[in-house]
Protein backbone atom coordinates (compact mmCIF):
# COMPACT_ATOMS: atom_id res chain seq x y z
CA UNK A 1 0.00 0.00 0.00
CA UNK A 2 1.52 3.30 -1.05
CA UNK A 3 0.85 5.82 1.67
CA UNK A 4 1.19 8.94 -0.48
CA UNK A 5 -1.39 7.79 -3.01
CA UNK A 6 -3.76 6.94 -0.21
CA UNK A 7 -3.41 10.43 1.19
CA UNK A 8 -4.22 11.99 -2.19
CA UNK A 9 -7.17 9.78 -3.07
CA UNK A 10 -8.95 9.57 0.28
CA UNK A 11 -8.80 13.06 1.76
CA UNK A 12 -12.24 14.01 0.40
CA UNK A 13 -13.71 10.73 1.59
CA UNK A 14 -12.33 11.32 5.09
CA UNK A 15 -13.99 14.72 5.30
CA UNK A 16 -17.34 13.28 4.20
CA UNK A 17 -17.06 10.35 6.61
CA UNK A 18 -16.19 12.51 9.61
CA UNK A 19 -19.06 14.89 8.86
CA UNK A 20 -21.42 11.90 9.07
CA UNK A 21 -19.68 10.69 12.23
CA UNK A 22 -20.05 13.99 14.08
CA UNK A 23 -22.77 12.91 16.53
CA UNK A 24 -22.21 14.12 20.12
CA UNK A 25 -19.86 11.88 22.10
CA UNK A 26 -18.10 11.99 25.50
CA UNK A 27 -14.93 13.20 23.79
CA UNK A 28 -14.38 15.01 20.54
CA UNK A 29 -12.78 12.91 17.82
CA UNK A 30 -10.12 14.34 15.58
CA UNK A 31 -11.42 15.25 12.14
CA UNK A 32 -8.54 13.69 10.27
CA UNK A 33 -5.42 11.61 10.74
CA UNK A 34 -2.36 11.15 8.63
CA UNK A 35 -1.46 7.53 7.82
CA UNK A 36 1.83 7.96 9.70
CA UNK A 37 -0.11 8.74 12.88
CA UNK A 38 -2.13 5.57 12.45
CA UNK A 39 0.96 3.44 11.91
CA UNK A 40 2.63 5.04 14.94
CA UNK A 41 -0.38 4.09 17.06
CA UNK A 42 -0.30 0.57 15.60
CA UNK A 43 3.40 0.18 16.37
CA UNK A 44 2.87 1.26 19.97
CA UNK A 45 0.11 -1.29 20.44
CA UNK A 46 1.91 -4.10 18.60
CA UNK A 47 4.85 -3.64 20.97
CA UNK A 48 2.72 -3.23 24.10
CA UNK A 49 0.10 -5.93 23.52
CA UNK A 50 1.39 -8.13 20.71
CA UNK A 51 0.02 -8.57 17.21
CA UNK A 52 -2.71 -11.06 18.12
CA UNK A 53 -4.11 -8.99 21.00
CA UNK A 54 -4.17 -5.67 19.11
CA UNK A 55 -7.55 -4.79 17.56
CA UNK A 56 -8.25 -2.18 14.92
CA UNK A 57 -10.59 -0.53 17.43
CA UNK A 58 -7.60 -0.12 19.76
CA UNK A 59 -5.49 1.48 17.02
CA UNK A 60 -8.26 3.92 16.09
CA UNK A 61 -8.76 4.88 19.73
CA UNK A 62 -5.02 5.39 20.29
CA UNK A 63 -4.84 7.63 17.21
CA UNK A 64 -8.00 9.50 18.28
CA UNK A 65 -10.07 8.71 15.17
CA UNK A 66 -13.08 6.58 14.35
CA UNK A 67 -12.62 3.01 13.15
CA UNK A 68 -14.26 4.06 9.88
CA UNK A 69 -11.57 6.67 9.33
CA UNK A 70 -8.86 4.07 9.93
CA UNK A 71 -10.48 1.78 7.33
CA UNK A 72 -10.16 4.52 4.72
CA UNK A 73 -6.41 3.97 4.89
CA UNK A 74 -5.96 0.38 6.06
CA UNK A 75 -8.36 -2.49 5.49
CA UNK A 76 -6.78 -4.93 7.94
CA UNK A 77 -4.33 -5.32 10.79
CA UNK A 78 -1.91 -6.99 8.38
CA UNK A 79 -1.99 -3.89 6.15
CA UNK A 80 -1.13 -1.76 9.17
CA UNK A 81 1.77 -4.06 10.00
CA UNK A 82 3.12 -3.79 6.45
CA UNK A 83 2.89 0.00 6.62
CA UNK A 84 4.84 -0.01 9.90
CA UNK A 85 7.61 -1.93 8.13
CA UNK A 86 7.54 0.34 5.05
CA UNK A 87 7.65 3.56 7.07
CA UNK A 88 9.99 2.53 9.88
CA UNK A 89 12.40 -0.24 8.92
CA UNK A 90 12.68 -0.09 5.13
CA UNK A 91 14.07 3.50 5.12
CA UNK A 92 16.81 2.42 7.55
CA UNK A 93 17.74 -0.44 5.24
CA UNK A 94 17.77 1.89 2.24
CA UNK A 95 20.12 4.25 4.10
CA UNK A 96 22.43 1.34 4.91
CA UNK A 97 22.45 0.30 1.26
CA UNK A 98 23.47 3.83 0.32
CA UNK A 99 26.22 3.74 2.91
CA UNK A 100 27.46 0.44 1.52
CA UNK A 101 27.54 1.77 -2.04
CA UNK A 102 29.76 4.72 -1.14
CA UNK A 103 31.90 3.21 1.62
CA UNK A 104 35.65 3.72 1.20
CA UNK A 105 37.05 2.28 4.43
CA UNK A 106 37.99 -1.23 5.54
CA UNK A 107 35.54 -4.09 5.38
CA UNK A 108 35.89 -4.51 9.15
CA UNK A 109 34.83 -0.87 9.57
CA UNK A 110 31.93 -1.40 7.18
CA UNK A 111 30.71 -4.47 9.06
CA UNK A 112 30.89 -2.57 12.34
CA UNK A 113 29.01 0.39 10.86
CA UNK A 114 26.23 -1.88 9.56
CA UNK A 115 25.76 -3.72 12.85
CA UNK A 116 25.90 -0.57 14.98
CA UNK A 117 23.62 1.24 12.55
CA UNK A 118 21.01 -1.50 12.81
CA UNK A 119 21.01 -1.23 16.58
CA UNK A 120 20.87 2.57 16.65
CA UNK A 121 18.12 2.93 14.04
CA UNK A 122 16.03 -0.17 14.70
CA UNK A 123 17.01 -2.37 17.64
CA UNK A 124 17.36 0.44 20.18
CA UNK A 125 14.15 2.16 19.07
CA UNK A 126 10.49 1.20 19.35
CA UNK A 127 10.93 -0.62 16.03
CA UNK A 128 12.98 -3.22 17.86
CA UNK A 129 9.70 -4.48 19.27
CA UNK A 130 8.75 -5.63 15.77
CA UNK A 131 11.67 -8.05 15.82
CA UNK A 132 10.49 -9.52 19.11
CA UNK A 133 6.94 -9.67 17.74
CA UNK A 134 8.07 -11.64 14.68
CA UNK A 135 10.04 -14.06 16.85
CA UNK A 136 7.11 -14.70 19.17
CA UNK A 137 4.10 -14.62 16.81
CA UNK A 138 5.26 -15.52 13.30
CA UNK A 139 3.87 -19.07 13.47
CA UNK A 140 0.35 -17.75 14.03
CA UNK A 141 0.61 -15.00 11.38
CA UNK A 142 2.60 -16.52 8.49
CA UNK A 143 1.61 -13.85 5.95
CA UNK A 144 2.95 -11.04 8.15
CA UNK A 145 6.08 -13.08 8.89
CA UNK A 146 6.65 -13.74 5.19
CA UNK A 147 6.31 -10.05 4.41
CA UNK A 148 8.89 -9.24 7.10
CA UNK A 149 11.21 -11.91 5.74
CA UNK A 150 10.97 -10.67 2.15
CA UNK A 151 11.28 -6.95 2.89
CA UNK A 152 13.57 -6.87 5.93
CA UNK A 153 15.50 -10.09 6.48
CA UNK A 154 16.43 -10.60 2.83
CA UNK A 155 17.71 -7.03 2.49
CA UNK A 156 19.54 -7.15 5.82
CA UNK A 157 21.30 -10.37 4.89
CA UNK A 158 22.23 -8.90 1.52
CA UNK A 159 23.99 -6.00 3.26
CA UNK A 160 26.05 -8.29 5.47
CA UNK A 161 26.77 -10.61 2.54
CA UNK A 162 28.16 -7.72 0.53
CA UNK A 163 30.38 -6.57 3.41
CA UNK A 164 31.74 -10.08 3.99
CA UNK A 165 32.35 -10.80 0.31
CA UNK A 166 34.08 -7.42 -0.02
CA UNK A 167 36.46 -8.36 2.79
CA UNK A 168 37.20 -11.76 1.28
CA UNK A 169 37.82 -10.27 -2.17
CA UNK A 170 40.33 -7.74 -0.82
CA UNK A 171 42.11 -10.33 1.33
CA UNK A 172 41.09 -8.63 4.57
CA UNK A 173 38.88 -11.56 5.61
CA UNK A 174 39.70 -15.23 5.30
CA UNK A 175 37.63 -17.62 3.22
CA UNK A 176 34.50 -18.78 5.04
CA UNK A 177 30.95 -20.00 4.65
CA UNK A 178 29.39 -16.56 4.18
CA UNK A 179 25.79 -17.60 4.81
CA UNK A 180 26.69 -19.22 8.14
CA UNK A 181 28.72 -16.18 9.08
CA UNK A 182 25.68 -13.96 8.43
CA UNK A 183 23.67 -16.11 10.85
CA UNK A 184 26.38 -15.80 13.49
CA UNK A 185 26.64 -12.03 13.00
CA UNK A 186 22.89 -11.51 13.37
CA UNK A 187 22.18 -13.85 16.30
CA UNK A 188 23.64 -11.63 19.08
CA UNK A 189 21.61 -8.66 17.82
CA UNK A 190 18.44 -10.72 18.10
CA UNK A 191 19.48 -11.71 21.61
CA UNK A 192 19.94 -8.06 22.50
CA UNK A 193 16.41 -7.23 21.31
CA UNK A 194 14.94 -10.18 23.22
CA UNK A 195 16.75 -8.99 26.33
CA UNK A 196 15.46 -5.44 25.88
CA UNK A 197 11.81 -6.48 25.52
CA UNK A 198 11.68 -9.60 27.69
CA UNK A 199 14.62 -10.79 29.75
CA UNK A 200 15.54 -7.37 31.19
CA UNK A 201 12.42 -7.66 33.37
CA UNK A 202 13.96 -10.75 34.98
CA UNK A 203 16.79 -8.70 36.44
CA UNK A 204 19.52 -9.42 33.88
CA UNK A 205 21.66 -6.36 33.31
CA UNK A 206 23.26 -5.89 29.88
CA UNK A 207 24.96 -2.74 28.64
CA UNK A 208 24.01 -2.64 24.93
CA UNK A 209 27.01 -0.50 23.95
CA UNK A 210 29.48 -2.84 25.65
CA UNK A 211 27.64 -5.88 24.27
CA UNK A 212 27.97 -4.56 20.72
CA UNK A 213 31.64 -3.63 21.16
CA UNK A 214 32.38 -7.15 22.37
CA UNK A 215 30.39 -8.76 19.57
CA UNK A 216 32.05 -6.72 16.84
CA UNK A 217 35.52 -7.31 18.34
CA UNK A 218 35.04 -11.08 18.44
CA UNK A 219 33.45 -11.16 14.99
CA UNK A 220 36.04 -9.02 13.21
CA UNK A 221 39.01 -10.73 14.87
CA UNK A 222 37.57 -14.10 13.94
CA UNK A 223 37.13 -13.02 10.33
CA UNK A 224 40.50 -11.39 9.69
CA UNK A 225 43.08 -13.28 7.72
CA UNK A 226 46.03 -14.20 9.91
CA UNK A 227 49.54 -13.57 8.64
CA UNK A 228 51.65 -16.71 8.52
CA UNK A 229 55.43 -16.87 8.82
CA UNK A 230 57.09 -18.08 5.65
Phi and psi restraints in degrees (value plus and minus 20) as a CYANA .aco file:
   2 UNK   PHI    -111.1   -71.1
   2 UNK   PSI      95.0   135.0
   3 UNK   PHI     -82.6   -42.6
   3 UNK   PSI     -61.8   -21.8
   4 UNK   PHI     -82.2   -42.2
   4 UNK   PSI     -63.3   -23.3
   5 UNK   PHI     -86.0   -46.0
   5 UNK   PSI     -53.5   -13.5
   6 UNK   PHI     -85.3   -45.3
   6 UNK   PSI     -59.1   -19.1
   7 UNK   PHI     -81.8   -41.8
   7 UNK   PSI     -62.7   -22.7
   8 UNK   PHI     -91.0   -51.0
   8 UNK   PSI     -56.3   -16.3
   9 UNK   PHI    -111.8   -71.8
   9 UNK   PSI     -33.3     6.7
  10 UNK   PHI    -135.1   -95.1
  10 UNK   PSI     -20.8    19.2
  11 UNK   PHI     -80.8   -40.8
  11 UNK   PSI     -62.0   -22.0
  12 UNK   PHI     -85.7   -45.7
  12 UNK   PSI     -59.2   -19.2
  13 UNK   PHI     -85.3   -45.3
  13 UNK   PSI     -56.1   -16.1
  14 UNK   PHI     -83.2   -43.2
  14 UNK   PSI     -64.4   -24.4
  15 UNK   PHI     -81.9   -41.9
  15 UNK   PSI     -63.2   -23.2
  16 UNK   PHI     -84.3   -44.3
  16 UNK   PSI     -63.5   -23.5
  17 UNK   PHI     -83.0   -43.0
  17 UNK   PSI     -66.2   -26.2
  18 UNK   PHI     -88.8   -48.8
  18 UNK   PSI     -48.1    -8.1
  19 UNK   PHI     -85.6   -45.6
  19 UNK   PSI     -58.4   -18.4
  20 UNK   PHI     -93.0   -53.0
  20 UNK   PSI     -43.3    -3.3
  21 UNK   PHI    -117.9   -77.9
  21 UNK   PSI      -0.3    39.7
  22 UNK   PHI    -112.6   -72.6
  22 UNK   PSI       1.1    41.1
  23 UNK   PHI     -82.2   -42.2
  23 UNK   PSI     129.6   169.6
  24 UNK   PHI     -76.5   -36.5
  24 UNK   PSI     121.7   161.7
  25 UNK   PHI    -166.9  -126.9
  25 UNK   PSI     143.4   183.4
  26 UNK   PHI     -77.4   -37.4
  26 UNK   PSI     -50.8   -10.8
  27 UNK   PHI    -155.4  -115.4
  27 UNK   PSI     130.3   170.3
  28 UNK   PHI     -99.5   -59.5
  28 UNK   PSI     105.6   145.6
  29 UNK   PHI     -98.5   -58.5
  29 UNK   PSI     132.9   172.9
  30 UNK   PHI     -89.1   -49.1
  30 UNK   PSI     128.4   168.4
  31 UNK   PHI    -102.3   -62.3
  31 UNK   PSI     -39.0     1.0
  32 UNK   PHI    -173.1  -133.1
  32 UNK   PSI     150.8   190.8
  33 UNK   PHI    -175.2  -135.2
  33 UNK   PSI     113.9   153.9
  34 UNK   PHI     -96.9   -56.9
  34 UNK   PSI     128.1   168.1
  35 UNK   PHI     -74.0   -34.0
  35 UNK   PSI     -55.5   -15.5
  36 UNK   PHI     -83.9   -43.9
  36 UNK   PSI     -50.3   -10.3
  37 UNK   PHI     -91.9   -51.9
  37 UNK   PSI     -54.5   -14.5
  38 UNK   PHI     -89.6   -49.6
  38 UNK   PSI     -61.1   -21.1
  39 UNK   PHI     -90.0   -50.0
  39 UNK   PSI     -52.6   -12.6
  40 UNK   PHI     -84.9   -44.9
  40 UNK   PSI     -62.2   -22.2
  41 UNK   PHI     -83.9   -43.9
  41 UNK   PSI     -60.9   -20.9
  42 UNK   PHI     -83.1   -43.1
  42 UNK   PSI     -63.4   -23.4
  43 UNK   PHI     -80.3   -40.3
  43 UNK   PSI     -66.2   -26.2
  44 UNK   PHI     -75.0   -35.0
  44 UNK   PSI     -66.3   -26.3
  45 UNK   PHI     -93.4   -53.4
  45 UNK   PSI     -57.4   -17.4
  46 UNK   PHI     -77.8   -37.8
  46 UNK   PSI     -62.6   -22.6
  47 UNK   PHI     -92.2   -52.2
  47 UNK   PSI     -60.7   -20.7
  48 UNK   PHI     -93.3   -53.3
  48 UNK   PSI     -63.8   -23.8
  49 UNK   PHI    -131.5   -91.5
  49 UNK   PSI     -37.3     2.7
  50 UNK   PHI      74.8   114.8
  50 UNK   PSI     142.2   182.2
  51 UNK   PHI     -89.1   -49.1
  51 UNK   PSI     -64.7   -24.7
  52 UNK   PHI     -83.3   -43.3
  52 UNK   PSI     -60.4   -20.4
  53 UNK   PHI    -101.5   -61.5
  53 UNK   PSI     -35.0     5.0
  54 UNK   PHI    -100.1   -60.1
  54 UNK   PSI     109.8   149.8
  55 UNK   PHI    -129.7   -89.7
  55 UNK   PSI     134.1   174.1
  56 UNK   PHI     -80.2   -40.2
  56 UNK   PSI     -54.1   -14.1
  57 UNK   PHI     -78.0   -38.0
  57 UNK   PSI     -60.7   -20.7
  58 UNK   PHI     -84.1   -44.1
  58 UNK   PSI     -62.4   -22.4
  59 UNK   PHI     -83.9   -43.9
  59 UNK   PSI     -65.2   -25.2
  60 UNK   PHI     -80.8   -40.8
  60 UNK   PSI     -64.2   -24.2
  61 UNK   PHI     -84.1   -44.1
  61 UNK   PSI     -61.2   -21.2
  62 UNK   PHI     -83.5   -43.5
  62 UNK   PSI     -57.4   -17.4
  63 UNK   PHI    -101.3   -61.3
  63 UNK   PSI     -32.6     7.4
  64 UNK   PHI      58.2    98.2
  64 UNK   PSI      11.9    51.9
  65 UNK   PHI    -149.5  -109.5
  65 UNK   PSI     150.3   190.3
  66 UNK   PHI     -97.0   -57.0
  66 UNK   PSI     138.6   178.6
  67 UNK   PHI     -83.4   -43.4
  67 UNK   PSI     -54.2   -14.2
  68 UNK   PHI     -82.4   -42.4
  68 UNK   PSI     -57.8   -17.8
  69 UNK   PHI     -84.7   -44.7
  69 UNK   PSI     -62.2   -22.2
  70 UNK   PHI     -79.5   -39.5
  70 UNK   PSI     -60.3   -20.3
  71 UNK   PHI     -87.1   -47.1
  71 UNK   PSI     -40.4    -0.4
  72 UNK   PHI     -86.4   -46.4
  72 UNK   PSI     -44.2    -4.2
  73 UNK   PHI    -123.1   -83.1
  73 UNK   PSI     -62.3   -22.3
  74 UNK   PHI    -152.9  -112.9
  74 UNK   PSI     106.5   146.5
  75 UNK   PHI    -114.0   -74.0
  75 UNK   PSI     -20.1    19.9
  76 UNK   PHI    -182.9  -142.9
  76 UNK   PSI     146.5   186.5
  77 UNK   PHI     -87.0   -47.0
  77 UNK   PSI     -54.4   -14.4
  78 UNK   PHI     -83.8   -43.8
  78 UNK   PSI     -58.2   -18.2
  79 UNK   PHI     -84.8   -44.8
  79 UNK   PSI     -58.4   -18.4
  80 UNK   PHI     -83.1   -43.1
  80 UNK   PSI     -62.5   -22.5
  81 UNK   PHI     -81.0   -41.0
  81 UNK   PSI     -64.6   -24.6
  82 UNK   PHI     -82.0   -42.0
  82 UNK   PSI     -58.3   -18.3
  83 UNK   PHI     -87.2   -47.2
  83 UNK   PSI     -55.9   -15.9
  84 UNK   PHI     -79.7   -39.7
  84 UNK   PSI     -63.5   -23.5
  85 UNK   PHI     -84.7   -44.7
  85 UNK   PSI     -66.2   -26.2
  86 UNK   PHI     -83.0   -43.0
  86 UNK   PSI     -60.1   -20.1
  87 UNK   PHI    -103.5   -63.5
  87 UNK   PSI     -52.1   -12.1
  88 UNK   PHI    -120.9   -80.9
  88 UNK   PSI     -69.4   -29.4
  89 UNK   PHI    -114.2   -74.2
  89 UNK   PSI     -61.0   -21.0
  90 UNK   PHI     -78.6   -38.6
  90 UNK   PSI     -62.7   -22.7
  91 UNK   PHI     -80.6   -40.6
  91 UNK   PSI     -54.4   -14.4
  92 UNK   PHI     -86.5   -46.5
  92 UNK   PSI     -59.0   -19.0
  93 UNK   PHI     -87.1   -47.1
  93 UNK   PSI     -59.6   -19.6
  94 UNK   PHI     -83.1   -43.1
  94 UNK   PSI     -59.5   -19.5
  95 UNK   PHI     -84.9   -44.9
  95 UNK   PSI     -59.1   -19.1
  96 UNK   PHI     -86.0   -46.0
  96 UNK   PSI     -57.6   -17.6
  97 UNK   PHI     -84.9   -44.9
  97 UNK   PSI     -57.0   -17.0
  98 UNK   PHI     -86.1   -46.1
  98 UNK   PSI     -61.8   -21.8
  99 UNK   PHI     -80.9   -40.9
  99 UNK   PSI     -63.2   -23.2
 100 UNK   PHI     -81.1   -41.1
 100 UNK   PSI     -63.2   -23.2
 101 UNK   PHI     -83.1   -43.1
 101 UNK   PSI     -53.2   -13.2
 102 UNK   PHI    -126.6   -86.6
 102 UNK   PSI      -9.8    30.2
 103 UNK   PHI     -94.5   -54.5
 103 UNK   PSI     114.2   154.2
 104 UNK   PHI    -135.4   -95.4
 104 UNK   PSI     -24.5    15.5
 105 UNK   PHI    -106.4   -66.4
 105 UNK   PSI    -180.6  -140.6
 106 UNK   PHI     -94.3   -54.3
 106 UNK   PSI     139.9   179.9
 107 UNK   PHI     -89.6   -49.6
 107 UNK   PSI     -51.8   -11.8
 108 UNK   PHI     -83.0   -43.0
 108 UNK   PSI     -62.8   -22.8
 109 UNK   PHI     -85.0   -45.0
 109 UNK   PSI     -57.2   -17.2
 110 UNK   PHI     -85.5   -45.5
 110 UNK   PSI     -65.0   -25.0
 111 UNK   PHI     -81.2   -41.2
 111 UNK   PSI     -63.5   -23.5
 112 UNK   PHI     -82.7   -42.7
 112 UNK   PSI     -62.7   -22.7
 113 UNK   PHI     -83.1   -43.1
 113 UNK   PSI     -59.5   -19.5
 114 UNK   PHI     -87.0   -47.0
 114 UNK   PSI     -64.4   -24.4
 115 UNK   PHI     -88.3   -48.3
 115 UNK   PSI     -65.2   -25.2
 116 UNK   PHI     -85.3   -45.3
 116 UNK   PSI     -58.4   -18.4
 117 UNK   PHI     -83.2   -43.2
 117 UNK   PSI     -59.9   -19.9
 118 UNK   PHI     -81.2   -41.2
 118 UNK   PSI     -63.1   -23.1
 119 UNK   PHI     -86.9   -46.9
 119 UNK   PSI     -64.7   -24.7
 120 UNK   PHI     -86.2   -46.2
 120 UNK   PSI     -59.4   -19.4
 121 UNK   PHI    -113.3   -73.3
 121 UNK   PSI     -41.5    -1.5
 122 UNK   PHI    -146.5  -106.5
 122 UNK   PSI     -83.8   -43.8
 123 UNK   PHI     -78.0   -38.0
 123 UNK   PSI     -59.3   -19.3
 124 UNK   PHI    -112.1   -72.1
 124 UNK   PSI      -9.4    30.6
 125 UNK   PHI    -135.2   -95.2
 125 UNK   PSI    -199.4  -159.4
 126 UNK   PHI     -82.1   -42.1
 126 UNK   PSI     -43.1    -3.1
 127 UNK   PHI     -85.5   -45.5
 127 UNK   PSI     -41.7    -1.7
 128 UNK   PHI     -80.1   -40.1
 128 UNK   PSI     -46.0    -6.0
 129 UNK   PHI     -84.5   -44.5
 129 UNK   PSI     -44.5    -4.5
 130 UNK   PHI     -85.7   -45.7
 130 UNK   PSI     -57.6   -17.6
 131 UNK   PHI     -82.5   -42.5
 131 UNK   PSI     -66.4   -26.4
 132 UNK   PHI     -83.0   -43.0
 132 UNK   PSI     -58.3   -18.3
 133 UNK   PHI     -82.3   -42.3
 133 UNK   PSI     -64.7   -24.7
 134 UNK   PHI     -82.8   -42.8
 134 UNK   PSI     -62.3   -22.3
 135 UNK   PHI     -82.2   -42.2
 135 UNK   PSI     -60.6   -20.6
 136 UNK   PHI    -107.7   -67.7
 136 UNK   PSI     -46.4    -6.4
 137 UNK   PHI    -144.1  -104.1
 137 UNK   PSI     -15.0    25.0
 138 UNK   PHI     -83.0   -43.0
 138 UNK   PSI     -53.2   -13.2
 139 UNK   PHI     -83.1   -43.1
 139 UNK   PSI     -55.1   -15.1
 140 UNK   PHI    -105.1   -65.1
 140 UNK   PSI     -35.8     4.2
 141 UNK   PHI    -153.1  -113.1
 141 UNK   PSI      49.5    89.5
 142 UNK   PHI     -83.3   -43.3
 142 UNK   PSI     -51.4   -11.4
 143 UNK   PHI     -86.7   -46.7
 143 UNK   PSI     -64.4   -24.4
 144 UNK   PHI     -84.3   -44.3
 144 UNK   PSI     -61.1   -21.1
 145 UNK   PHI     -84.3   -44.3
 145 UNK   PSI     -60.5   -20.5
 146 UNK   PHI     -84.7   -44.7
 146 UNK   PSI     -59.7   -19.7
 147 UNK   PHI     -82.1   -42.1
 147 UNK   PSI     -64.4   -24.4
 148 UNK   PHI     -82.0   -42.0
 148 UNK   PSI     -63.3   -23.3
 149 UNK   PHI     -78.6   -38.6
 149 UNK   PSI     -69.2   -29.2
 150 UNK   PHI     -90.3   -50.3
 150 UNK   PSI     -53.2   -13.2
 151 UNK   PHI    -122.5   -82.5
 151 UNK   PSI     -35.3     4.7
 152 UNK   PHI    -140.6  -100.6
 152 UNK   PSI     -78.6   -38.6
 153 UNK   PHI     -82.4   -42.4
 153 UNK   PSI     -65.3   -25.3
 154 UNK   PHI     -80.6   -40.6
 154 UNK   PSI     -63.7   -23.7
 155 UNK   PHI     -90.5   -50.5
 155 UNK   PSI     -56.9   -16.9
 156 UNK   PHI     -85.3   -45.3
 156 UNK   PSI     -63.1   -23.1
 157 UNK   PHI     -84.5   -44.5
 157 UNK   PSI     -56.5   -16.5
 158 UNK   PHI     -82.5   -42.5
 158 UNK   PSI     -58.2   -18.2
 159 UNK   PHI     -83.0   -43.0
 159 UNK   PSI     -68.0   -28.0
 160 UNK   PHI     -87.1   -47.1
 160 UNK   PSI     -57.0   -17.0
 161 UNK   PHI     -80.8   -40.8
 161 UNK   PSI     -63.4   -23.4
 162 UNK   PHI     -84.2   -44.2
 162 UNK   PSI     -61.3   -21.3
 163 UNK   PHI     -85.4   -45.4
 163 UNK   PSI     -62.2   -22.2
 164 UNK   PHI     -88.2   -48.2
 164 UNK   PSI     -65.0   -25.0
 165 UNK   PHI     -84.0   -44.0
 165 UNK   PSI     -55.8   -15.8
 166 UNK   PHI     -80.4   -40.4
 166 UNK   PSI     -64.2   -24.2
 167 UNK   PHI     -86.6   -46.6
 167 UNK   PSI     -57.3   -17.3
 168 UNK   PHI     -87.4   -47.4
 168 UNK   PSI     -61.8   -21.8
 169 UNK   PHI     -84.6   -44.6
 169 UNK   PSI     -54.8   -14.8
 170 UNK   PHI    -107.0   -67.0
 170 UNK   PSI     -25.7    14.3
 171 UNK   PHI      65.6   105.6
 171 UNK   PSI     -16.9    23.1
 172 UNK   PHI     -93.8   -53.8
 172 UNK   PSI     -58.2   -18.2
 173 UNK   PHI    -126.9   -86.9
 173 UNK   PSI     130.3   170.3
 174 UNK   PHI     -98.4   -58.4
 174 UNK   PSI     144.6   184.6
 175 UNK   PHI     -84.2   -44.2
 175 UNK   PSI     121.8   161.8
 176 UNK   PHI    -178.8  -138.8
 176 UNK   PSI     151.7   191.7
 177 UNK   PHI    -101.5   -61.5
 177 UNK   PSI      82.3   122.3
 178 UNK   PHI     -83.4   -43.4
 178 UNK   PSI     -61.8   -21.8
 179 UNK   PHI     -83.8   -43.8
 179 UNK   PSI     -59.8   -19.8
 180 UNK   PHI     -87.6   -47.6
 180 UNK   PSI     -56.4   -16.4
 181 UNK   PHI     -85.1   -45.1
 181 UNK   PSI     -57.0   -17.0
 182 UNK   PHI     -80.0   -40.0
 182 UNK   PSI     -64.8   -24.8
 183 UNK   PHI     -78.6   -38.6
 183 UNK   PSI     -64.8   -24.8
 184 UNK   PHI     -87.0   -47.0
 184 UNK   PSI     -56.2   -16.2
 185 UNK   PHI     -88.7   -48.7
 185 UNK   PSI     -55.6   -15.6
 186 UNK   PHI    -101.0   -61.0
 186 UNK   PSI     -55.1   -15.1
 187 UNK   PHI     -73.8   -33.8
 187 UNK   PSI     -65.8   -25.8
 188 UNK   PHI     -83.6   -43.6
 188 UNK   PSI     -50.7   -10.7
 189 UNK   PHI     -87.0   -47.0
 189 UNK   PSI     -59.6   -19.6
 190 UNK   PHI     -83.7   -43.7
 190 UNK   PSI     -59.8   -19.8
 191 UNK   PHI     -82.0   -42.0
 191 UNK   PSI     -59.3   -19.3
 192 UNK   PHI     -85.3   -45.3
 192 UNK   PSI     -58.6   -18.6
 193 UNK   PHI     -87.6   -47.6
 193 UNK   PSI     -63.5   -23.5
 194 UNK   PHI     -80.2   -40.2
 194 UNK   PSI     -61.7   -21.7
 195 UNK   PHI     -80.7   -40.7
 195 UNK   PSI     -65.1   -25.1
 196 UNK   PHI     -83.4   -43.4
 196 UNK   PSI     -56.4   -16.4
 197 UNK   PHI    -122.8   -82.8
 197 UNK   PSI     -26.8    13.2
 198 UNK   PHI    -158.1  -118.1
 198 UNK   PSI     -85.5   -45.5
 199 UNK   PHI     -91.1   -51.1
 199 UNK   PSI     -41.4    -1.4
 200 UNK   PHI     -82.9   -42.9
 200 UNK   PSI     -45.4    -5.4
 201 UNK   PHI     -95.1   -55.1
 201 UNK   PSI     -29.7    10.3
 202 UNK   PHI    -111.4   -71.4
 202 UNK   PSI     -18.9    21.1
 203 UNK   PHI      81.2   121.2
 203 UNK   PSI     -25.2    14.8
 204 UNK   PHI     -88.8   -48.8
 204 UNK   PSI     117.5   157.5
 205 UNK   PHI    -137.2   -97.2
 205 UNK   PSI      91.9   131.9
 206 UNK   PHI    -143.4  -103.4
 206 UNK   PSI     111.6   151.6
 207 UNK   PHI    -110.1   -70.1
 207 UNK   PSI      88.3   128.3
 208 UNK   PHI     -76.3   -36.3
 208 UNK   PSI     -60.2   -20.2
 209 UNK   PHI     -83.6   -43.6
 209 UNK   PSI     -64.7   -24.7
 210 UNK   PHI     -88.2   -48.2
 210 UNK   PSI     -58.1   -18.1
 211 UNK   PHI     -78.2   -38.2
 211 UNK   PSI     -67.5   -27.5
 212 UNK   PHI     -87.3   -47.3
 212 UNK   PSI     -60.3   -20.3
 213 UNK   PHI     -79.5   -39.5
 213 UNK   PSI     -64.6   -24.6
 214 UNK   PHI     -84.6   -44.6
 214 UNK   PSI     -64.0   -24.0
 215 UNK   PHI     -81.3   -41.3
 215 UNK   PSI     -68.5   -28.5
 216 UNK   PHI     -84.3   -44.3
 216 UNK   PSI     -59.8   -19.8
 217 UNK   PHI     -81.1   -41.1
 217 UNK   PSI     -68.5   -28.5
 218 UNK   PHI     -84.5   -44.5
 218 UNK   PSI     -61.3   -21.3
 219 UNK   PHI     -85.9   -45.9
 219 UNK   PSI     -70.7   -30.7
 220 UNK   PHI     -85.4   -45.4
 220 UNK   PSI     -62.6   -22.6
 221 UNK   PHI     -87.5   -47.5
 221 UNK   PSI     -50.3   -10.3
 222 UNK   PHI     -93.1   -53.1
 222 UNK   PSI     -46.5    -6.5
 223 UNK   PHI    -104.4   -64.4
 223 UNK   PSI     -51.5   -11.5
 224 UNK   PHI     -85.7   -45.7
 224 UNK   PSI     121.0   161.0
 225 UNK   PHI     -90.2   -50.2
 225 UNK   PSI     110.6   150.6
 226 UNK   PHI    -110.3   -70.3
 226 UNK   PSI     115.7   155.7
 227 UNK   PHI     -93.1   -53.1
 227 UNK   PSI     115.9   155.9
 228 UNK   PHI    -132.7   -92.7
 228 UNK   PSI     124.1   164.1
 229 UNK   PHI     -96.0   -56.0
 229 UNK   PSI     110.7   150.7
